[in-house]
């Protein structure tokens, strides 16, 4: 079975059975603002909409498959991502959009080449105030003396390609300054 195959199978089976919801158990506690292995202070996300989760999966988040989210959206099926070893309710993925206070929802980091990494940040397009994100990010880049980077932005994401040797510091600082502190209403 390919990556995400069991997620997609579970969602398709739940949809075929016209289930009210699909619970998917993972070895992670929930979906967070970043990979907790990289950012230990990453915050739990209680709810995401299908498009946000699909975008996260395409950005490299391995917690859910984008195809599973496409199938869930098509069936209007609510998906709960829960930890295998915990009774704690985790993350709900549904049509209802994420209405939380964060102006940036999550971030991922992956290797692009032996010397470059791509840092991708998912904006909360449902939040009224996202206009200062770019300024915060560029301030952090300048503060870290990062002169060479590539910037790409669309409606839902901002991606930075930076040298691998500084990517973790920049990644942590952007997560801390934007998602944890300044990223609130």
N, C-alpha and C positions, 0 to 999 in steps of 0.2 A: 504494500500500500504506500502510495506517495505521501510526502509531507502534507499534513492537513487532511489526509484521506479519512481518518476516523472521525474528525470533526464534521466533515461534509457528509459522511455516511449517517452519522447521528442526526444531523439536521434534516436530511432528506427523508430518513425513516420517520422522524417525528412529524414532518409535514405530511407524508403519505398516510400516517395514522390519524391525521388531523388533531394532533396533540395541542394542548393549550400552551405548552412551553417545552423547551429542550434543555436539560441540564448536562453540561459537559464538565467532567472532572479532570483536573490538571494537576501536575506536580508543583504548580505555582499557586500562591494563595488567591490571586486575582489579577486583573489587568491594572497596571500602575502607570504613573506619569513618566516612568523610564524603567529600564531593566534593573530590578533591584540588585542584581549581581554587579552592575556597574555603578549604580547610584543607590547606596543603602537607604538613604532618606527618601526614596521615591514614595509618593503618596498613592493610596488606593483610589481607583476610579470606581465609583458606585454605579454609574450608568453611562453608556455610550449609545449613539444611534448606529445603524448599520453602515452608513457611509464613513463615519469616523473609524469604525473598527476595520472596514475594508482598507481604508487609507493607511491605518497603522500596520496592517498585515503587508501591504505593498511596500511600506517604508522599511520593513524588515522585522517587525515584531512577530515573534514566533508563537505567541500564545494562542492565536486563532488563525484559521486559514481564510483568505479572502473569498474563495469559492464557497465556503460554508456560509459566509455572510451574504453572498449573493443569493444563495438558496433560501436563507432565512428571510431575507427581505422580500423575495418573490412570494413566499408563503405567509408573510406577515407573522412570523413565528418569533416569540420572545425566547432569547437564549440566555441562560445563566451560566457563567463560568465560575466554577467552585474549586476549592482545594480538595484533593483526595483525602487528606488527613485532618480535615477540620469541618466542624458543623457550621462554621461562620458563613453567612451569606456573602457572596463575592460580588461580581460585576454583572449587571443586567444590560443586555444589548437588545434594543427594540427600535420600533419606529419613532417613539418619543425621543426627541433630541436631548442631548446633554445640556442641561440648563444651569450647571454649576457656576461657581464664581471664577473659575480659572479662565484667563484669556488665551492661554496656551494649554492644551490638554495633555500632550505627551511628546516624547522625543525618542529617537533611535540613533544608533551609531553603527556603521558597518564599513569594512575595508573596501576601498575602491581599487587600490593598487598597492604595491609594496610601500609606497611613500605617502599615499593620500587616503583620507577617510572622509566619508560623507556623514554629516550630522543633519538629521531631518527633524523638524518640529511641526507638530500638528496644531494648527490654530483652532480655537473654538469659534466657528463661524456664526454661532448663535449668540455670542456675547456682543454687547453694544460697543465695547471699547477695545479694538485691536490695533488702532493706528500707531501706537508708540512702540510696538514690538520691535520693529526694525531699528529704531533709535537705541533701544536697550541692547540689542544684539551687537550693533556696530560699536557701541560704547565698550562692551566687553572685549570685542576683538581688538580695539585700539588700546585698551588697558593692558592687554596681553601682548602688545606689540606685534600683532598679526597684521602684516602688510600684504601678504599674498594669500588670497582666498577667492573662491568662485561662489557667487550668490545666485540662487534661483528661487523664484517665488510664484505661487499660484494662489487660487482662492483658499485652499485648505492647508497648504504647507509652505514652509520656508526651509530650503536646503542650503547647506554650506559645505563646500569641499575645502578642506584644510590639510596642512601637513600632518602626518600621523604623529609626529613627536609632540605636538601641542594639542592634539584633538581632545584628549581626555580632560585636560585642564579647562579648555573652552567649553566642552560639553557639560562638565560639572557646574561651572560658573553660570552658564546660561540657565541650566535647570534650577539652580539655587536662586538666582536673581529674578528670573521671569516667572517660572512655574511656582516656586514656593513663596516668594515675597511679593514682587511687584505685579505678578500675574493675577492679582485678585481685584475684584470690583471695588 
